[in-house]
Amino acid sequence: MTEVFVNPECPFSLKSLDLLAQLKKHSNKRDFYLKNQEAYKSYIEQPLEQLYQFTIAQISGEIRKLLNTNAVLKYNFHIPYFEYRLFLKQIDSENNKAHFIIQITQEAFYFGLYIPETSNDRQKFIKNIQTNKIIKEILLQNIRLSDKYSLFTEPSQSINTINRLAEWLKIVARQNSATKKIIVYRAIRLENILTFDYQQLTNEIKQVLEEIFPLFLVATCDEPITAIKKYLHQTNIEYGKIYCRRGLSKYQEGKYQDAIKQFDFALEEAPNLADAYRYRGKVKAELGYTDEAISDYDYLLLIQPKNYEIYDERGQIYCKLENYDKAIGDYNQSLHVNPNFALAYYHRGLTYLKINNQQKAFEDLCRATELFDKEKDVDNYEEAQRILKTIYPDYSEPLFTEINQNIRSKGLRISESILRRYHLALKTRKFVILSGTSGTGKTWLTKAYTEVVAAEYLLVPVAPNWTTNEDLLGYFNPMDKEYHYTAFSHFLEKAAQEYEQAQTEKRTPRPYHLILDEMNLARVEYYFAKFLSAMEVRMREGLAQIELASEKQVLLPPNLYFIGTVNVDETTHNFADKVYDRAQMIEMEVCRNDLFEHLGEVEYREILMEVWDNLHLVTPFAFRVLDEINNYVNEAKVLNISWEEALDEQLLQKILPKLKGADDRVGEALKAFVDIAENKFHLSHAKASKMLKTFEQHGFTSYF
């Protein structure tokens, strides 16, 4: 057995587990038990008896009144197990009756409710659940079963985790006379049980018996409603409601902390009072205690799984936390319960706006306005209409002076002439290729520009193995008769839909910018062939069609722009003339002054610029490398490492690997670097010296 922690106060021990394991595997279990009876008494039976007595002494007095607590330890050598059974008092026979078990086996420690398959109690339990809605309502209001419980019926069926008790009762109520035994229990694996002490185990058993005791009453009492209400102390529930009303009053007065105290008192008296959880969750959400608020709503949905308003309210909390997937999941669940709940459409629409899904936001908000109008909810109707107008407004492009100013405010260091050329190239051709040293800000420019002009944006990284149009566009699968989209083809359809809708609404369509990142990693004339031809048609006629598959086409509208970013090195492909003919090519050069200003007032600015001056013609680097070096040095300072040592490591790790080849300029650059690093940067100086020696001997060098 794997070594485990054993609590010195645990009633059981490793010896207990070993004895149970031996009994399990022995062929003649009874003889083996009798031979080792003293050991079993000491390590299993006596600890179990003491645990049982502790539990009986601490459980609710109402339970002790109804159960026969003078149980004796029972054995079963076939399975094997040792257990106590607690039956109802004053019954003629204990055979085939509902009872509680406290049982230990070789696998686990079990405790819970057991209703045998041939018992009248099983029939009574099922009949009460089937025919008496009040019983079911009381159970759901007052019992909360966590995922620690196992709910068992035969034949077994899956149980929804949203409200396990409600789902389990539904399954049990559906069963016919072939229904097998019914069990609700908690199990603790033996390896884990060794970490508990006596009191902890007692508390676990006590909690289970007290929580599920109403289920036992449904199976055993002739008047279960009266018995359950008596057990639950309805007076306490009334006190809970009083505290809840006080809390609601404090909440309406804006006294949130006082309100929480009142709701806490309410739940102490009535632990499953739905309104107390709901309003406490509201207050905590408004105070910013979001995790606690969600916990309250989680418990509330166990009590009221069909309350569509609660799903909507919890969804709003998730939205504030920017957990949009969970928020949308809650709104979906709310609308599943009530398909005409206007607020869920409204809030889901707002959430779709946050994740830039304008189409779904538009659909949801349109539906919300229809329902608000039917409900005469003027305020929400007007607000939804106002938001709708912002989703698909008549598009208006900013002036170039505004574009230039806004992009510079984002920190992008780019000359006005380059930006102006990019701006005019998009207007002229709608297919622009940005080239330049890695890290010059090509992709950053495309993103910043779309944000300023309020365009839709999609970045598609090109893969080196793309050889056909299908790699980019997707394909039609003849097996499942479905078209398998890519993010690229979805974006094409969205751009076309926006254009067509704008035409219908007689407005200017919003622009869509599609970025092919490192587009020359694969041959453009292969994977982009359809577009190269269609672009010529669009230039002449304003529109063109792209065939995605047989009988499936998508419009290539004038509001769709293509931008490619390229780095030119030995890993990339050159462009064919037909690509140059159809694109505007802009090279983004690195300005020394921009790099100097970008570094800011750091101690090593002059040194790093000296390195750049001597190396950039053969191993260019730009803003991205500078940012990474800067971040590395700052993190090193946290560890009390000097900037000199950190910069030495970065020159070794980020700059020298770029120096390679047989060009004479490589040798000159290495000589200059060796001079700069001498007596300052030991690691990079040693590496550069070795690379220079290789170059001088062989006329070629590389980092490796």
N, C-alpha and C positions, 0 to 999 in steps of 0.2 A: 504494500500500500504506500502511496505517496505520503511523504511526511506532512502532517497537519498540526496546526496549533490546537492544544487541548487546554481548555479553561480548567484551572484547578478546582473550581466550584461546580463543574459539570457533574450531573448524577451518573453519567456514563463515561467510559474510558475506552482506550484502544483495545483493552482486553475484552470489553463488551462486544465491540465490533468483530473481534477475532472469533469469539465464541459463536456469534450469530452466523458468521461465514462458514465455520466448520460444520455447524448443524445443517446449513443449507446444502452442502455438498456431500454429506455423509449418507450412505445408502440406507442404513438402519437408524433413522433419526431418534426414535424413542429410546432404543438401547443406549445410543451415544449420550442422550440427555441424562438418562438415569445414572450412567457411569460417571458423569461430570455434574451431577445435580447441585452439589454445593457451590461449585464455581458459577453455575447459572443463577443460583439464588443470590449470590453475593454481587455479581456484576450486572445482572439484568433485572431479575424479579424484584429485589429489594429497592433498587433505585427507581424502578417504575412504580412500585407501590407508594414510595414516599412522594414521588411527583404527583401521583393520583390524589393522595391525601391533601397535599398542598393546594391542588386545584379545587377540590371540593370545598375546602375551607374558605376559599376566596371568591368563588363564583357567586352570582346574584342570589339573594335569599329566595326570590320568586322561583328560580330554577330548582333550588334545593327542595322547595315545597312540593314540586311536581315530580321530581325524579327520585328513583330509588338509588341512593348513593352508597348503599351497602354492597357494592359489587365485589365479586371475587375475581382474581386473576385467572384468565383462561389461556389454554395452550392450543396450538394447532401444529402438529408435527409434519403435516403434509406440505404446508407452504414454505417454511414454518413461520409462526408469529406468536407473540405474547401480547395480550390485550385485556383492557377493561371495557365493559359494556354498561351503558346507563339507560335503563328502560323507564317508562312511565310507572308510577306507583300504582298499586292496587289493580294489577292485571292478572288474569288467570294463569297465563303461561307466557314465558318470554320468547317462545318459538315464533318466528315469522312476524316480529313486531319491529316498528321503527325504534331506533336507539342511537345513542352517541357512542363512538369508539375512541379509545386512546390506545394506540397499537404501535409496537415496534417490530420491524422485520429486518432481514439482512440488507435491504435496499434503503429503507427510510423510516422515519418516525411519522405516523399518521394520526390525525385527530379530526373528527367531524361527524356528520350525520349519515346514517346508513338505513335505507328502507328496503327490505328484502323484496325480491321479485314476486313472490307468491303471497305477500301479506295483504290483509284488508286495509292496512294503513296506506299502502301504495295506491290502492283504488280510491280511498278517501281523499288522499292528497291530490290525485289527478282530477277527480270530480270537483273538488273545491276550486281548483285553479281554472277549470273549464267553465264552471257555471256561476261563480261568484266574483264579479268584477271588483267589489269592495275589498275582498281579501287581497286580490292582486294589487290593487292600488295601495293598500296599507303596507304590503311587503315592499313595493318599489319605493315608497316614501321613507321607509325606516330601515332598510337593509342596504348596505353598500358593500359589494363583494369586490375586493381588489383582485389583481391578476395573480396574487399568491394562492388564491383558491383554485381547486380543481372541481369542475362541475361535470358529473358523469351520468350519462344515460346510455342504455343499449337498445337498439343500435346507436352507436355514437354519431353525433352530427357536429359540424363546426358551429362555434358560438361567436357571435359578433362581439368585439371588444368594447364597443361604445357603451353598451349597457349589458353586461354579462348576465345579470340576474334576469332581466326582462327577456332576453333571447333564450335563456335556459328554460324559463317557465313556459315560454311559447312552445319549445320543443317537447317538453314533458306533457303539456296539455294536448298535443297532437297525437300522442301515442295511443295505440289500441290495446287490446288485451294481451298482446304479445310483448308488451313493454317489460324490460328486465329491471333489475335493481336500480334504485336511485341513490346517488351518493353526492354529498357536498363535503369536501374535506380540504385540509391543508397538509402538505407534506414537506418535511425537512430531511434532506439527504443526511445519512449518518456522518459523512465527513464534515458536514456543516454543523451538525448538532453538538459536536464536541466543543464548539466555540461558545455555547450558551451555558449560563449557570442555572441553578434551580429556579430562581425567581423569574429569570427571562423566559424559560420554558413554560413555567406556570402562567405567566402573563399571556404567552402566545396561545396556550390551550384555552384559557379563560376567555380571551377575546373572541376566539372562534365560536365557542359554545354560546356565548352571549349574543353574538351577532346573528347566528343562524337559528337561534332557538325558536323564533316565530315560524320557521319552516317546519320544525318538529311539531308545533301546536296545530298547524294546518293538517298534518297527517294523523294526529292522535286525538283531537278534541271534537266533541259533538257540536260545540258552539265556538268555533275557532276565532271569530271576530271578537267576541267578548274576552276570550282568554288572551288574545294578542294585545288588545287594548289595555287589559289589566297589567300584562307584563311590561308594556312600553310606558306605563304611567302617563296616561293622557293628560294629567294635571301638569306634568312637566312640559308637554307640548304647548299647552295654553300659556304657561309662563314664557315659553320661548317666543310665542307670537306677540306677547306684550312687549318683550324686549325688542323684537323686530320692528314693531310700530314706533317705538321710541327712537330706534336707530334711524328709521326712515325720516322721522321728524328732524333729527339732528342733521341728516344729509341734506334735506331741503333748506335748512337754515345755513348751510355751508360750513357746519362744524364737523369736519370730516373725521378727525381723530376721535371725537366723542361718539360719532356714529359707529365707527369700527368697534369701539368698546361695547356698545349696545348689541351689535350683531354677534360679537364674540360671546356675550352672555346668553344670547338667544340660542346659539349652537351648543353651548354647554348644557342647556336644559333640553334642547331638542336637536340632536346631532344631524338630523336629516331634514331640517326645515329649509325648503327650497328658496323661499323669499330672502332668508338671511344670507345664504350663499350668493344669491344674485346681486343684492344691493351692496353687500360687502365687496364683491368683485368690482362693481361699478365704482365705488368709492376708491378702492385701491388703484384701479386703472387711472382715475383722475389725478391721484396723488403721485403717479409714476411707479407704483409698486407692481410692475407688470407681471412678473413671475408669480407673485402671490395672487394677483387677480386671475390669471389663467388657471391656477390651481383651483380657485373657487369655482370657476366656470366648468372645469373638468368634473368636479364632484357633482355640480348641479346637473350636468348632462347625464350622469349616471342615474340621477333621480328622475329627471324629465327628458328622456332621450328624444322625444318628439317635439320639443319646444324649439321651433324654428327661430324665434327671436334671440334665443341664447346663442345659437350658432352664429347669427349675424353679429351679436355684440362681441363674442370672442374673436371673430374674424377681424373686427375693427382694431382690437388690441394687437393681433399678429401683424396687421398692416402698419401700425405705428412702430412696431419692432423691425419693420422692413423684411419680415418673413412672409413674402407675398404668396409663396406656394401654399403655406398653411392657411393664410387668409382666404385665398380663392377656394381651397378645400372646404372651409367652413361655410362660405357663401353657397357653394354647390350643395352642401348637405342641407342648408336652410331651404333652398329652393326645391330640393328633392322632397322635403316634408310639405312645403307649401309653395307650389309653382307660381302663385300670384302674389308673393310677398315683395312689394315694390322696393323696400329699403335694401333688401339683399341684392337686387339688380343694380340699384344705385351705387351701393358700396363696392360691389364687384366691378362695376364700370370704372369707378375711381381707381381701384387697384390696378386694373388693366392699363389705365393711363400711366401709372407710375412705372410700369414695366414696358412702356412704349408699344403696347398693342392697341393701336388706335381703332382698328376695325372692330375688335371685340368690345372695346370701351364704347364705341358708337352704338353698337347693337344693344348692349345692356342699358345704356342711358336712354335710348329711344323707348325700350320696353318699360323702363321705370317711369318715364313721363306719361306714357299711356295709362299706367296703373295709378299714378298720382292724380291724374285728371279724373279717372273714374271715382277715386276716393275723395275727390274735392279737397285734396291736400295742396292748397295754393302755394304755400311757401316752398315745399320741396319740388313742386312742379316747375316753378320759376327758376329755382337754382339749377335743376337738371337741364333746363332749356339753355340757361346761360353757359353752362359747361359744354354742352353740345356745340354751341357756336364757336367755341375755342378749338375744338378738335379738327374741324375741317373748315378753317377760315379761307377767305380769298387770299391766296398767298401773295406776299409782296417782298421782293428781295431787297435787302439793305443796300445803301449806297456803298461804293468801294471805300470811301473814306471811313465809313463806320466799320466795315469789315476789317480794314487795316488796323484801326484803333483797338477793336475788340480782341483781335488775334494777338497783338502785341501785349495786351493786358494779361493774357494767359501765360506769358513768360516764354513764348516761342521766339527764338532769335532767328529772324529771317529778314532779308532785305526787302524793302518795299518793292523794288523792281522784280524780284522773284515772285512775290505774292501777286503783283499786278499781272505778270505773265501767266501765272496759274489761273487767276480769275478770268482773264481773257481767253485762255486756251479752252477752259470749260465751256464758255459761251460759244466759241468758234466751232469746236469739233466734238465735244462731249465724250472724248476719249483722250485721256492725258496720261503720259508715262513720266514718273518722277524717278530720276536716277541720282546716284551720289554715294559717297562714303557711308558705310553703315554707322548709324547713330547720329546722322545729321538732322533728323527730325522729319523725314518724309511721311511716315505714317502719322506722326503727331500733327503735321500740317493738315492732312486729309480729315482727321477727326476734328481739329479746332475749326476748320473752315465750315464743316457741316453744322457744327453747333451754332456758329455765328449766323449762318443763313437759314437755320431751322430746317435742315434737310434730314431725311431718314438715312440711316448709315448702316452698312454691313461690311465687315472685314472678313475676307475669305483667304486664308493662307493657302498658297499653291503648293502642291506636293510634287516632288521630283518624278514620281511614277505616273503622272497624268499623261495620257497619250491620245485620248479620244474626247469628244464632246460630252460623252456620258459621265466622265469623271467630274465634270463641272456641273452638268445639268441634271444628272440622275438618269433613270431608264425605266422603260416599261417592262414588267416581268410577265411573260406569257403564262407562267404557272399559276400565279394568283390573280392575274388579270388586273393588276393595279400598277399605277405609276409610282415609282420610288423617288421621292423628291430629295433634293439637297437644300441646304440653306440658301444657296444661290438661286435655284429655280423658284423657291418660295418667294424670295425677294423680288424676282422679276414679276411674278403674278401680282404681288402687292403694289408695285409701281404701276402696272397696267390698270389695276382696279382703281387706284387713286386718280389716274388720268381720265378713265372713263366716267367715274363719278363726278369729277370736276367738270367734264364736258356737259353732263346732264344738268348739273347745278349752275352752269354758266359762270365758273370761277377759274382762277389760275391754279393749276395743280401744284402740290408740294413736290419739291425735287427729291430724288432718290439717288444717293451716291453709293456705288458698289465698288469696293476697294479689293483689288487682287494683289495681295501682299507677296512680295518677292516673286512676281509673275514669271520671271525668266528661269526659275528653277526647273521648269519643264518647257517644252517647245510650244510657244504661244500659238503658232500656226497650226498645231495639232488640236489642242483642247479648246481653242477659242475660234476655230475655223468658221462655225456658223455665224458668229457675231461679226467677224471681219467682212463677210459678205453682206450681212443684213445692215451693217452700219452705212454702207454705200447707198442702199435703198432708202434708209431713213434720212440721209443727208439730202437726197433728191425729193422725196415725197413727204417727209415729216414723220412718217410711221413705217414700221416694218413688222413682219411676222417671223417668229423663231419657232421651228418645229421641235417640240420636246419628244414626241413620239408619233407614230402613225395616228392620224386623226386627232392629235392633241397639239395645239399651238398656243403660243403666248405672244401678246403684243409687245413690240419693242417701242415704247412711247418716247416722246421728246423730253419728258421730265426725268428720264433715266440717264445717269452719267456713269461712265466707267473710268476708274483711275487705277493705274498699275504702279507699284513701287518696285524698283530693281536695284540690286547691287551687282556690280560687274567684277567677277573674279573667276577662278578656274572651275568653280562648281556650277556656273550658270551657262545658259545658252545665249548666243547672239540672236538678234531679231532678223527675220526675213524682211525684204523690202516692202512687202505688202502690209506688214505691221507698221513700219515707219510711215507709209503712205496714208494710213488711216488714223494716225495718232499725232498728238502734239507732244514733243519730247522736251522735257525741262530738266537740266542738270542742276542739282542743288549743291553749290560749292560751300566749303567751310571758310568763313572769314576769321583771320587770326584775332582781330579785335573783339569779335563776338565770343570766341573761346576765352579770351582774357577776361572779359567782363563776366562771363558765365561762371568762371571759377570763384569770383568774389575775393574777399580779403582773407585768403588762406595763406599760411606760412610758406607753402611750397609752390605758390603760383609761378614765380619767376623760373624755378627749376623745371617745372612741368612744361612751361611754355618753351624753354630752351630745348627740352627733349623733342617737343613737337616741331620746332623750327628745323631740327636736324634730321628728323625721321619722316615727316609727313609726306614727302614726295615718293617714298618707297613703301611706307606702312602708315597710311593715313588713319587717324582716329578723330572722333568728334565728341559731341555732347554726351552721348550715352556712356562712353568710357570715362569721361571726366566725372560724371555723376557717380559712377560705381566706385571710382577711386576715392572720391570725397566721402561717400558713405562708409567705405572700408576704414579710412583713417579715423573718422568720427567714432565708429564702433570700437576701434583699437584703443582710442583714448579712454574709453570707459573701463578698459582692462589695464589702465596705467601703462600703455605702450606708447612710446614717443611717436610723433608724426614721421620722423626720419625712418624709423624702423618699419612702420606701416607702409610708407611710400616705397621703400626699398622692395617690400614684398609685392606691392602692386605693379611696380615696374617689371619685376620678374614674371608675374602671373598674367598681366594684361597687355603689356607693350612688346616685350621681347618675342613672344610666340608669333607675332605678326611679321617679324623680320626673317625673310627666307628668299632663296633664289640665287641666280648666277649673275644678276645685273651688277655692274661695277658700283652702282649707287648703294647697293646693299652693304658692300664692304666699307664705303665711305661713311655710311650711317652708323655702322657698328663701331668704327674708330671714334666717331664723335661721341657716341654713347659711352664708350669705355672711358673717355676723358671726363665726361660729366659725372659718371658714377664713381670714379676713383676717389678713395679716401672718404666717401660719403655713404655709398650704398653697396655694402659688401656682397650681398647675395646676387644682385643684378650685375654687379661688376664682374664677378667670377663667371657667371653664365655668359655674359656678352664677350668676355675675353676668350672663352672656349669656342664660341660661335665664330669669332673673328679669326681665330687660329685655323679652324676648319676651312673657312673661306679662303684664307691665304694659301692653304695647302692644296685644296681641291677646286677652287674657283666656284664653290657652291656651299651654302650653309642652310641650316634650319634649326629650329628649337630642339627637335628630337634627334 
